[in-house]
Each structure stands twice: as C-alpha cells, then as structure tokens.
Amino acid sequence: MDDLTDLAAALRALPPSCGPVRLVAVDGHAGSGKSTFAARLADALGGAPVLRLDDLATHEELFAWLPRLLDQVIDPLARGTSARYAPYDWTRRRFGTPRLLAPAPVVLIEGVGAGRRALRPYLARLLWMDRGAEESWRRGRRRDGPAQTRFWDGWTVAETSHFAADPSRPFADALVREVREGYVVSPAPPATAGSEPAPHPT
C-alpha cells in the first residue's frame, strides 16, 4: 500500500504544466502529513525536487508568500531555468543561504496553500491530504510540543481564514489518505474536483 510507483508513473506521464516542468502540489491542513508524503513521493519519482512552502513563508507572512514564489520559483521554471530562492530560518527569523531548484521533469510543491487559486494554472496535479483540520492540528501540536502553543493558536486562525477565502480541496485532482500500510490515493469525487483554471496572476 505504501508503494507510490503507480502514482509516480502517472505524474511523469502528464504533459508539462510550467515550462518543461510537471508541477505537482501537495496541499492539506497543517499537521496532515504533507511533508512525509511528499518525501516518499519524491523518492518514488527517483529523487524529484521538493519545494517546501515553509521555506518561503515567514512569521509575519504566513500566507503572503505568493509574490516571492512567483518571482523566485515559478517564473524561472516556466522559462526552463533553475529557480533560486532563500529559505526562511524560523529560529533566526531571517532568510538564509540561497538554494537552486532545477527544472526537473516533476517538481513537488508541499505546504498549506500549495493549491491556491493563483498557482493552479501552473499545476499538473493538485493532491490533497484527506485528513480533517482538527485532527491535523492536534497532530501538529503534539509533534511541535508545548513551546509552540502560541504559534499554533495564531496559525489555526490564519489557516482557517486562508482556506475560507481561497480553498484548495474543491479543486483537488486526487485525495491522499494515510492508512496503516501507507497511502491510498483516490480520484477526487465529482463534488470535489474543480476544473476551471483561475485567471493568470498579474
């Protein structure tokens, strides 16, 4: 069940969506298991690059990272060149040494809001971690411990506001459910799947 070979093959077979790249978003609530799933999918893809949105967000810009993502990552990949971005250090509260992100055949974007409206025109697929908000947040709080309680209190309010204004799940191509043996990836039901592309950001 943990074998993601079929999903990886299906993603590689898609037409490019951002220049030569098949850009695949892994979205879901904080604590839903996106990072672990994205890492395992990247392995199944033979070492596909993974961009973590936590590297672009900051304490002051939990969801206001879109201009940075478009300028530093999406635009270069769309031109077929390597992206260059500086990951944010959540401890030192500043951006660190720049990293390169090559225009590989498949690039994964993992993080809350990866399937937001302005990004969907660039995506080959949007995968949604099918775990509810409250359960996900409990898992995240347990993972991070009491020291992060204040951050999580603010985060849950910000995440709720973001998804109320710009939901991702209704536009998901597939739902990813974590089970004891690994993952079950299912097509999004008709009531969930979205088909209309959002206007290109200006």
C-alpha positions, 0 to 999 in steps of 0.5 A: 500500500505504501508503494507510490510507483503507480502514482509516480508513473502517472505524474511523469506521464502528464504533459508539462504544466510550467515550462518543461516542468510537471508541477505537482502540489501537495496541499492539506491542513497543517499537521496532515502529513504533507511533508512525509508524503511528499518525501516518499513521493519524491523518492518514488519519482527517483529523487524529484525536487521538493519545494517546501512552502515553509521555506518561503513563508515567514512569521509575519507572512504566513500566507503572503508568500505568493509574490516571492514564489512567483518571482523566485520559483515559478517564473524561472521554471516556466522559462526552463531555468533553475529557480533560486530562492532563500529559505526562511530560518524560523529560529533566526527569523531571517532568510538564509543561504540561497538554494537552486531548484532545477527544472526537473521533469516533476517538481513537488510543491508541499505546504498549506496553500500549495493549491491556491487559486493563483498557482493552479494554472501552473499545476499538473496535479493538485493532491490533497491530504484527506485528513480533517483540520482538527485532527491535523492540528492536534497532530501538529501540536503534539509533534511541535510540543508545548513551546509552540502553543502560541504559534499554533493558536495564531496559525489555526486562525490564519489557516482557517481564514486562508482556506475560507477565502481561497480553498484548495480541496474543491479543486483537488485532482486526487485525495491522499489518505494515510492508512496503516500500510501507507497511502491510498490515493483516490480520484477526487469525487465529482463534488470535489474536483474543480476544473476551471483554471483561475485567471493568470496572476498579474 
